[in-house]
Amino acid sequence: MENKQQYEWGEGVYTLLSWFKKDRVKDAHVLVAGAGALGNEVVKNLALFGIGHIYVVDFDRIEISNLTRSVLFREEDAYNHAYKAEVVARRAMEINPQIKVTPIVGNLFSEVGFGLYRRADVVIGCLDSRIARYQLNRLSLRAGKSWIDGSIENLTGAVKVYTPGLSCYECGLSREEFNHIMLRTGCADVVRNQGDAGRVATTPISASIVGAMQVQEAMKIIHLSEDGQAPFKTLQGKMLRYEGMTNTTSIYRFASWKNTCPAHELWDDVKECRELSATMTVASILEKLRTILGTETVEINMRNNKFIDIIVSDRPEKEFKVMIPESRLDSYIKENKELRQLSYRTLIHKHFFENIDDRFPYQDLTLQQIGIPPFDVIEVSTDKGVSHIELTGDAALF
């Protein structure tokens, strides 16, 4: 039997390309947000190129309807209600056993450690909502990374590349679009799923074309030198639009960068701490932070994911102790028989903690239990100012 370790992926194929840098591709880290039709195509192509480290983020499960345009899914996956991210990761490593693909089943905003965004060479968005794009844009810009947005509908598709200092998704939103996002994400005292987005008719062809273009742009960004010189042009600050009905492809300038935009929040002062991990308790983390920062007053800001200990329904008026991060509340309500049977018009009020300090009553809970994912960067307020501390002790998990 042939020894599978005697060959190196892409040798004698990609190495014939004048611009291809084998070691840079092998060492590259790419974060893919979304594992649906576009995510399937993107991860498949990244695997074929031999990208060394791929992280796939998606909280959804596979349905029968996904099979018509998702090359990595099988009928058994739908019947088993398997998670998209886990199946995509497993099948990609079957395509190329020499790479590592890590699935993350969760929300890209609150359940993916910011350390992954910091380590990524590029971020690829395979998303289907404005809210998810808004969140991915903020995280990518906070990490100082370019991100590649893809969208498909019917025989049409578009690719846009957002790059810090040049283009920003949030800067390009209309007032109506921005207000819609704020309505969906900013209601602090009422939590209710506002309905699933309607399915959009797409084809495997549009997914293939757009996913291929996204990966092509990712490869270009990975190969950019520090001075930005390269033998190719990128779509940074531009949009490529493909129209299958008329077989036309157009490229437009799509750059908007407003100096007052709150999304331009670069965290370039992160302190990496290998002694810290999301598996540690609140009490132990606070003690460690006091030593690291040289101050007695420390407060962790739960900006991405508040911790909820109690929710109260108003009709009937009843209290429920939940003890979960805000990101898991909607699924908790769906899975709880009593809460699920309440009228849809019932308001659910939350008692939550936005900041964690010595007064937090649940000191024995771990950071992960209160909603801080492994390898995250926590924002810590002290009497000396604000610090950004990475839970670098979790790096080995990824």
QUIDA-V73660 format. One record per residue. N is the residue number from 1. NEAR is the number of other C-alpha atoms within 10 Angstrom. D_CENTER is the distance of its C-alpha to the mean C-alpha in Angstrom with 2 decimals. Layout:
N_NEAR_D_CENTER + N_NEAR_D_CENTER
This chain:
1_3_40.74 + 2_6_38.82 + 3_6_36.92 + 4_9_33.26 + 5_8_32.81 + 6_7_35.42 + 7_9_33.17 + 8_10_30.19 + 9_19_27.57 + 10_13_28.37 + 11_10_31.58 + 12_9_34.18 + 13_8_31.77 + 14_15_29.01 + 15_12_31.27 + 16_10_33.63 + 17_9_31.27 + 18_8_32.50 + 19_14_29.12 + 20_14_27.27 + 21_13_26.70 + 22_17_26.44 + 23_10_25.54 + 24_14_22.80 + 25_18_21.13 + 26_16_21.77 + 27_14_20.26 + 28_20_17.16 + 29_24_13.58 + 30_26_11.02 + 31_23_7.27 + 32_29_6.99 + 33_25_4.63 + 34_25_7.66 + 35_31_10.79 + 36_27_13.55 + 37_26_16.29 + 38_31_14.45 + 39_29_12.05 + 40_29_15.37 + 41_27_17.05 + 42_29_14.51 + 43_30_14.28 + 44_24_18.04 + 45_21_18.85 + 46_25_16.89 + 47_26_18.80 + 48_16_22.01 + 49_20_21.68 + 50_25_21.31 + 51_26_18.08 + 52_20_18.48 + 53_21_15.08 + 54_24_12.19 + 55_23_9.09 + 56_26_8.14 + 57_28_5.71 + 58_23_7.85 + 59_17_10.22 + 60_17_13.02 + 61_19_16.29 + 62_24_18.36 + 63_18_21.20 + 64_14_24.33 + 65_10_23.45 + 66_17_20.44 + 67_18_23.03 + 68_13_24.56 + 69_20_21.81 + 70_22_19.58 + 71_19_21.37 + 72_23_19.94 + 73_23_20.71 + 74_16_24.22 + 75_14_26.38 + 76_11_26.43 + 77_18_22.65 + 78_18_23.07 + 79_11_26.15 + 80_11_24.46 + 81_14_21.49 + 82_16_19.28 + 83_20_15.51 + 84_29_14.00 + 85_29_11.64 + 86_20_14.78 + 87_19_17.11 + 88_27_15.24 + 89_25_15.06 + 90_16_18.71 + 91_19_20.04 + 92_22_18.51 + 93_18_20.33 + 94_12_23.38 + 95_15_23.33 + 96_19_23.09 + 97_15_24.01 + 98_18_23.83 + 99_22_20.06 + 100_20_17.57 + 101_28_14.60 + 102_20_12.66 + 103_23_11.20 + 104_20_9.01 + 105_18_10.23 + 106_18_8.58 + 107_18_6.71 + 108_21_3.12 + 109_17_5.92 + 110_22_8.59 + 111_23_8.26 + 112_20_6.34 + 113_22_9.12 + 114_23_9.27 + 115_22_11.63 + 116_21_9.24 + 117_24_8.19 + 118_21_11.97 + 119_14_13.03 + 120_22_11.24 + 121_21_13.90 + 122_23_11.78 + 123_26_8.37 + 124_27_8.90 + 125_27_7.93 + 126_30_9.79 + 127_23_9.66 + 128_17_12.80 + 129_11_12.90 + 130_16_13.51 + 131_17_11.86 + 132_19_8.32 + 133_18_9.32 + 134_18_10.89 + 135_19_8.09 + 136_23_5.94 + 137_27_9.53 + 138_21_10.43 + 139_24_8.06 + 140_27_8.94 + 141_24_12.48 + 142_19_12.72 + 143_23_12.19 + 144_22_14.54 + 145_21_12.63 + 146_25_13.23 + 147_30_10.74 + 148_24_12.23 + 149_24_12.14 + 150_25_14.05 + 151_21_15.94 + 152_28_18.87 + 153_14_21.75 + 154_16_25.05 + 155_19_26.23 + 156_23_24.29 + 157_23_21.10 + 158_23_19.62 + 159_23_17.61 + 160_28_16.83 + 161_28_15.90 + 162_27_15.02 + 163_23_16.41 + 164_20_17.19 + 165_16_20.80 + 166_16_21.14 + 167_22_18.84 + 168_28_16.40 + 169_25_14.97 + 170_22_16.20 + 171_18_19.55 + 172_15_20.14 + 173_15_19.80 + 174_10_23.17 + 175_9_24.42 + 176_9_24.32 + 177_14_20.68 + 178_16_19.76 + 179_13_22.06 + 180_14_20.57 + 181_18_17.09 + 182_12_18.88 + 183_10_20.89 + 184_13_18.02 + 185_11_16.17 + 186_12_19.14 + 187_10_21.70 + 188_10_22.41 + 189_12_25.23 + 190_15_24.49 + 191_20_21.76 + 192_15_22.07 + 193_13_19.97 + 194_7_21.19 + 195_6_21.35 + 196_6_19.22 + 197_8_18.84 + 198_6_21.66 + 199_7_21.21 + 200_10_21.48 + 201_9_23.92 + 202_18_22.58 + 203_17_24.14 + 204_18_23.26 + 205_16_24.84 + 206_24_22.58 + 207_29_19.49 + 208_22_21.21 + 209_20_22.14 + 210_26_18.93 + 211_29_16.88 + 212_19_19.66 + 213_21_19.62 + 214_29_15.93 + 215_20_16.64 + 216_17_19.90 + 217_22_18.37 + 218_24_15.96 + 219_22_19.17 + 220_19_20.97 + 221_20_18.60 + 222_19_18.71 + 223_21_22.48 + 224_16_22.98 + 225_10_25.39 + 226_6_25.30 + 227_6_27.76 + 228_8_25.71 + 229_10_28.52 + 230_13_27.95 + 231_10_30.06 + 232_9_27.73 + 233_10_26.30 + 234_16_22.63 + 235_22_21.14 + 236_21_19.87 + 237_20_20.82 + 238_20_21.89 + 239_20_21.25 + 240_19_22.61 + 241_19_23.77 + 242_21_25.23 + 243_16_27.77 + 244_15_28.99 + 245_9_31.80 + 246_9_33.57 + 247_9_32.20 + 248_10_31.24 + 249_13_28.53 + 250_10_28.25 + 251_14_26.44 + 252_12_26.25 + 253_12_25.58 + 254_19_22.50 + 255_20_22.20 + 256_18_22.16 + 257_19_21.98 + 258_15_23.64 + 259_10_24.55 + 260_8_24.32 + 261_11_20.72 + 262_10_18.97 + 263_20_15.60 + 264_23_17.36 + 265_14_16.97 + 266_15_16.90 + 267_15_16.89 + 268_11_19.31 + 269_9_21.33 + 270_16_19.24 + 271_15_21.70 + 272_15_20.80 + 273_16_22.58 + 274_13_23.09 + 275_13_25.11 + 276_20_22.28 + 277_23_20.03 + 278_23_18.16 + 279_18_21.01 + 280_17_23.54 + 281_18_25.14 + 282_25_24.95 + 283_18_28.58 + 284_14_28.18 + 285_20_25.17 + 286_22_27.12 + 287_13_30.13 + 288_14_28.34 + 289_21_26.84 + 290_15_30.38 + 291_11_31.63 + 292_12_28.92 + 293_15_29.17 + 294_12_32.91 + 295_12_33.05 + 296_12_33.93 + 297_16_31.72 + 298_23_27.97 + 299_22_25.46 + 300_22_21.76 + 301_18_19.88 + 302_20_17.47 + 303_11_15.81 + 304_17_12.44 + 305_21_14.07 + 306_22_17.85 + 307_26_20.01 + 308_22_22.34 + 309_18_25.61 + 310_15_27.58 + 311_22_27.28 + 312_18_30.42 + 313_17_31.33 + 314_13_34.01 + 315_12_35.80 + 316_11_36.96 + 317_10_36.40 + 318_10_34.97 + 319_14_32.88 + 320_12_30.26 + 321_11_29.03 + 322_15_25.42 + 323_17_24.08 + 324_19_20.34 + 325_23_17.19 + 326_21_16.78 + 327_19_13.56 + 328_17_15.92 + 329_20_18.86 + 330_12_18.70 + 331_10_18.72 + 332_15_21.38 + 333_19_23.50 + 334_13_23.32 + 335_11_24.38 + 336_10_27.13 + 337_10_30.27 + 338_9_31.91 + 339_16_29.00 + 340_12_28.28 + 341_10_31.93 + 342_14_32.00 + 343_10_32.53 + 344_10_29.52 + 345_9_31.10 + 346_17_31.04 + 347_19_29.24 + 348_19_27.17 + 349_16_27.48 + 350_22_25.41 + 351_14_26.72 + 352_18_23.87 + 353_17_23.47 + 354_14_21.54 + 355_17_23.09 + 356_22_24.10 + 357_17_27.43 + 358_14_30.71 + 359_9_31.42 + 360_13_28.47 + 361_10_30.45 + 362_15_28.27 + 363_17_28.48 + 364_13_28.47 + 365_15_24.96 + 366_19_22.34 + 367_20_19.35 + 368_18_17.16 + 369_18_19.51 + 370_24_19.18 + 371_22_15.38 + 372_26_14.40 + 373_24_12.32 + 374_26_13.79 + 375_24_13.52 + 376_26_12.46 + 377_24_14.40 + 378_23_16.68 + 379_17_18.61 + 380_22_22.26 + 381_17_25.17 + 382_17_28.66 + 383_10_32.07 + 384_11_31.33 + 385_8_28.23 + 386_14_24.43 + 387_19_22.85 + 388_18_19.37 + 389_21_19.58 + 390_25_17.30 + 391_26_17.73 + 392_20_18.59 + 393_17_20.56 + 394_21_17.52 + 395_16_16.86 + 396_7_19.09 + 397_8_16.87 + 398_15_14.57
